[in-house]
């Protein structure tokens, strides 16, 4: 048996070494990220606000701390205003929905009273009584089944009520934690943004020029991709809202604009999307209102929304983020298979990250190190 090629042995050992380093980094991130995620959010927010801060600092000649403070106040004011308007609109719509439901319940009660007082129902009750009098053994079986059904309904009702109250309790008990994390994120954003260029200078002083250059390339790519992805989602949400508004106006539905905007916002939810609004509404129209025309119209509208989003999403993501449409579609499909509906987001984001690493020649450097023991010269 011949002696192994020393070069091949070194390549194998370098490959194992790179794999161990990557596994160690992944393992460390898995445990470290949950401990520092508020500061990661703070860094992302500082990165997003940095153009506004620079405008106040360099164009209007504000001190850096004042520019950061004004930028954060503008951001918080915009968020609070948007949330307030949305909540106020939802409250108004819920009030209108409550009136509609109360009217529908009163209508059902009237119809039920008419039914139980009808001659046909009374004759049916008399026949049942006669049947039980002539067959007492069936009456006992029916009573047992009714008792079992009532018990099952009571158990389900108890579970639903318990689940609702438990969810509400968890939400209320998490409010202090959410408030604390929000404050930490805001403080981290302030300090990171205030010392932005100082932190960059310190970073450049610690690491070599090659690492700094590579990091800057990755950061620039991810920054463009992040804003591109946000732009793509905004386009998709706007298209969904527009299609819903047009469809509801054609169907002559009240509050078409409000419902369309809320449905567009619901499209951001990875698991439910527009189905969270459209599916219960369609079921209500079909089975509660009995409006066949509106039910069919809403069903067609929902189908158009789903098909249009599936067609437009890969193309919009590709044009906004700078990815190949086929690669984006493959990433979405792989993400869907691995992570479910949430993978429709995880897939493109992972592709963005891989693409940024590729353009920064990270994979080329790793391959060169494994093969030759050093990265290729710049």
C-alpha positions in Angstrom: 0.0 0.0 0.0 1.5 3.3 -1.1 2.1 6.3 1.1 -0.6 9.0 1.0 0.2 12.2 -0.8 1.4 14.7 1.9 -0.4 17.5 0.0 -3.7 15.6 0.1 -3.2 14.9 3.8 -2.7 18.6 4.5 -5.8 19.5 2.5 -7.8 17.0 4.4 -6.6 18.3 7.8 -7.2 21.9 6.7 -10.7 21.0 5.5 -11.5 19.3 8.9 -10.0 22.4 10.7 -12.3 24.8 8.6 -15.3 22.5 9.3 -14.6 22.6 13.1 -14.2 26.4 13.1 -17.5 26.8 11.2 -19.2 24.4 13.5 -17.8 26.2 16.5 -19.0 29.6 15.2 -22.5 28.2 14.6 -22.5 26.6 18.0 -21.4 29.9 19.6 -24.0 31.9 17.7 -26.7 29.5 18.8 -26.0 30.2 22.4 -24.8 33.7 22.2 -27.4 35.3 20.0 -30.3 34.8 22.6 -28.2 36.7 25.1 -27.3 39.7 22.9 -30.3 39.9 20.5 -31.5 43.3 21.9 -28.1 44.8 20.9 -28.3 43.2 17.5 -31.7 44.9 17.0 -30.1 48.1 18.3 -27.3 47.8 15.7 -29.8 47.2 12.9 -31.9 50.1 14.0 -28.8 52.3 14.2 -27.8 51.2 10.7 -31.2 52.1 9.4 -31.3 55.5 11.1 -27.7 56.4 10.2 -28.6 58.2 6.9 -31.1 60.4 8.8 -28.5 61.0 11.6 -25.9 62.0 9.1 -28.3 64.4 7.5 -28.9 66.2 10.8 -25.2 66.1 11.7 -23.5 67.0 8.5 -26.1 69.0 6.6 -27.8 70.9 9.5 -24.6 70.9 11.7 -26.3 69.3 14.7 -24.1 67.6 17.4 -24.1 63.9 16.9 -26.0 63.1 20.1 -28.7 65.6 19.2 -28.9 64.2 15.6 -29.3 60.7 17.0 -32.0 61.9 19.5 -34.0 63.7 16.9 -33.8 60.7 14.5 -35.0 58.3 17.2 -37.8 60.7 18.2 -38.9 60.9 14.6 -38.8 57.1 14.2 -40.8 56.6 17.5 -43.3 59.3 16.6 -43.9 57.7 13.2 -44.3 54.2 14.7 -46.6 55.4 17.4 -48.7 57.4 15.0 -49.0 54.5 12.6 -50.0 52.1 15.4 -52.4 54.6 16.9 -54.2 55.1 13.6 -54.3 51.4 12.9 -55.7 50.6 16.4 -58.2 53.4 16.2 -59.4 52.2 12.8 -59.6 48.6 14.0 -61.7 49.7 17.0 -64.1 51.6 14.8 -64.4 48.6 12.5 -64.9 46.2 15.4 -67.7 48.4 16.7 -69.4 48.2 13.3 -68.8 44.4 13.2 -70.2 44.0 16.7 -73.4 45.9 15.7 -73.7 43.6 12.6 -73.1 40.5 14.7 -75.7 41.6 17.2 -78.2 42.2 14.4 -77.4 38.8 13.0 -77.8 37.1 16.4 -81.2 38.7 16.9 -82.2 37.5 13.5 -81.1 34.0 14.3 -83.1 34.1 17.6 -86.2 35.2 15.8 -85.8 32.5 13.2 -85.2 29.9 15.9 -88.4 31.0 17.8 -90.4 30.8 14.6 -89.0 27.3 13.9 -89.7 25.8 17.4 -93.3 27.3 17.4 -94.0 25.9 13.9 -96.5 23.1 13.5 -94.0 20.9 11.7 -91.5 21.1 14.7 -94.3 20.4 17.2 -95.5 17.4 15.3 -91.9 16.2 15.1 -91.6 16.5 18.9 -94.8 14.6 19.4 -93.6 11.8 17.2 -90.3 11.6 19.2 -92.2 11.4 22.5 -94.5 8.6 21.1 -91.4 6.7 19.9 -89.7 6.9 23.3 -92.9 5.9 25.1 -93.2 2.8 23.0 -89.4 2.1 23.1 -88.1 3.0 26.5 -84.7 1.3 25.9 -83.9 3.7 23.1 -84.6 6.6 25.4 -82.0 5.5 27.8 -79.4 5.2 25.0 -80.2 8.6 23.7 -80.0 10.2 27.1 -76.6 8.7 27.6 -75.4 10.0 24.3 -76.8 13.4 25.0 -75.0 13.4 28.4 -71.8 12.4 26.7 -72.1 15.0 24.0 -72.9 17.7 26.6 -69.8 16.6 28.6 -67.6 16.8 25.5 -69.0 20.3 24.6 -68.4 21.4 28.2 -64.8 20.1 28.1 -64.1 21.8 24.8 -65.6 25.0 26.1 -63.5 24.8 29.2 -60.4 24.2 27.1 -61.1 27.1 24.8 -61.8 29.5 27.7 -58.7 28.3 29.6 -56.6 28.7 26.5 -57.9 32.2 25.9 -57.3 33.3 29.5 -53.9 31.6 29.6 -52.8 33.4 26.4 -54.1 36.7 27.8 -52.2 36.0 31.1 -49.0 35.2 29.3 -49.3 38.3 27.2 -49.9 40.5 30.2 -47.1 38.9 32.2 -44.7 39.4 29.2 -45.5 43.1 29.0 -42.8 44.1 31.6 -40.3 41.9 29.8 -41.2 43.5 26.4 -41.0 47.0 27.9 -37.5 46.2 29.3 -36.2 44.8 26.0 -37.6 47.8 24.1 -35.8 50.2 26.5 -32.6 48.2 26.1 -32.9 48.3 22.3 -33.6 52.0 22.3 -30.6 52.7 24.6 -28.4 50.4 22.5 -29.5 52.2 19.4 -28.6 55.5 20.9 -25.2 54.6 22.1 -24.3 52.6 19.0 -25.5 55.4 16.7 -23.8 58.2 18.8 -20.4 56.4 18.6 -20.9 54.9 15.2 -17.7 56.2 13.5 -15.7 55.7 16.7 -16.8 52.0 16.9 -15.9 51.6 13.2 -12.4 53.1 13.8 -11.8 50.8 16.8 -13.0 47.8 14.7 -10.5 48.8 11.9 -7.7 49.1 14.5 -8.3 45.6 15.9 -8.6 43.5 12.6 -6.5 43.4 9.5 -7.3 45.3 6.3 -8.4 42.2 4.5 -10.9 41.3 7.2 -12.2 44.9 7.4 -12.5 45.1 3.6 -14.4 41.8 3.5 -16.6 42.8 6.4 -17.5 46.1 4.6 -18.4 44.3 1.4 -20.6 41.9 3.3 -22.2 44.8 5.3 -22.9 46.8 2.1 -24.4 43.8 0.4 -26.6 43.0 3.4 -27.6 46.6 3.8 -28.7 46.8 0.2 -30.4 43.4 0.5 -32.1 44.4 3.7 -33.6 47.6 2.3 -34.4 45.7 -0.9 -36.2 43.0 0.9 -38.2 45.6 2.9 -39.0 47.3 -0.4 -40.1 44.0 -1.9 -42.4 43.3 1.0 -43.8 46.8 0.8 -44.6 46.3 -2.9 -46.2 42.9 -2.3 -48.3 44.3 0.5 -49.3 47.3 -1.5 -50.3 45.1 -4.5 -52.3 42.8 -2.2 -54.1 45.8 -0.6 -54.8 47.3 -4.0 -56.3 44.1 -5.4 -58.4 43.6 -2.3 -59.7 47.2 -2.5 -60.6 47.0 -6.2 -62.3 43.6 -5.7 -64.3 44.8 -2.7 -65.3 47.9 -4.6 -66.5 45.8 -7.5 -68.5 43.6 -5.0 -69.8 46.8 -3.4 -68.6 45.9 0.1 -68.7 48.6 2.8 -65.4 49.9 4.2 -63.5 48.5 1.2 -60.5 50.7 1.7 -60.1 49.9 5.4 -60.6 46.2 4.9 -58.1 46.2 2.0 -55.4 48.0 4.0 -55.9 45.6 6.9 -55.8 42.6 4.6 -52.6 44.0 3.1 -51.0 44.2 6.5 -52.2 40.7 7.3 -50.2 39.6 4.2 -47.1 40.1 6.2 -47.9 37.2 8.6 -45.8 34.2 7.4 -48.2 31.5 8.5 -51.6 32.9 7.8 -51.3 35.9 5.5 -54.4 37.1 3.8 -56.1 33.8 4.7 -56.4 35.1 8.3 -58.9 37.7 7.0 -60.4 36.1 3.9 -61.1 32.5 4.9 -63.1 33.3 8.1 -65.0 36.0 6.2 -65.8 33.7 3.3 -67.1 31.0 5.7 -69.2 33.6 7.6 -70.7 34.9 4.4 -71.6 31.4 3.1 -72.9 29.8 6.3 -74.0 32.7 8.5 -75.3 35.3 6.0 -76.2 32.8 3.3 -75.1 35.4 0.7 -74.0 33.1 -2.2 -73.1 36.0 -4.6 -70.8 37.7 -2.1 -69.3 34.4 -1.0 -68.4 33.3 -4.5 -67.0 36.8 -5.2 -64.8 36.8 -2.1 -63.6 33.2 -3.0 -62.6 34.3 -6.5 -60.9 37.4 -5.0 -58.9 35.3 -2.5 -57.9 32.9 -5.3 -56.7 35.9 -7.4 -54.7 37.2 -4.4 -53.0 33.9 -3.8 -52.1 33.3 -7.4 -50.9 36.8 -8.0 -48.6 36.7 -4.9 -47.1 33.4 -5.9 -46.4 34.8 -9.4 -45.2 38.2 -8.3 -43.2 37.3 -5.2 -40.1 35.7 -6.8 -39.9 38.4 -9.5 -40.3 41.3 -7.0 -37.8 39.8 -4.6 -35.3 39.2 -7.4 -35.6 42.7 -8.8 -35.5 44.4 -5.4 -32.8 42.3 -3.7 -30.7 41.6 -6.9 -31.2 37.9 -7.0 -31.9 35.6 -9.9 -35.6 34.8 -10.1 -35.0 31.1 -10.5 -32.6 31.0 -7.5 -35.2 33.0 -5.5 -37.9 30.5 -6.4 -35.7 27.6 -5.5 -34.8 29.2 -2.2 -38.5 29.8 -1.4 -39.4 26.2 -2.2 -36.5 24.7 -0.2 -37.4 27.0 2.7 -41.0 25.9 2.5 -40.1 22.2 2.6 -37.6 22.7 5.5 -39.4 25.2 7.7 -43.0 25.3 6.5 -44.6 28.6 5.6 -42.0 30.5 7.6 -39.4 29.2 5.1 -40.9 31.5 2.5 -39.0 34.2 4.4 -36.1 32.1 5.7 -35.2 30.8 2.2 -34.7 34.2 0.4 -32.9 35.7 3.5 -30.5 32.7 3.5 -30.0 33.2 -0.2 -29.2 36.9 0.4 -26.7 36.0 3.1 -25.0 33.3 0.9 -24.9 35.7 -2.0 -23.3 38.4 0.1 -20.6 35.9 1.3 -20.0 34.8 -2.3 -19.5 38.4 -3.6 -17.1 39.0 -0.7 -15.2 35.9 -1.9 -15.5 34.2 1.4 -16.0 30.8 -0.2 -13.0 31.4 -2.6 -10.8 32.2 0.3 -11.9 29.1 2.2 -11.4 26.9 -0.8 -7.9 28.4 -1.4 -6.9 27.9 2.2 -8.0 24.2 2.1 -6.2 23.6 -1.2 -3.0 25.7 -0.7 -2.9 26.8 2.9 -3.4 30.5 2.1 -6.0 32.8 0.7 -5.5 34.0 -2.9 -3.7 37.4 -3.2 -5.8 40.4 -3.6 
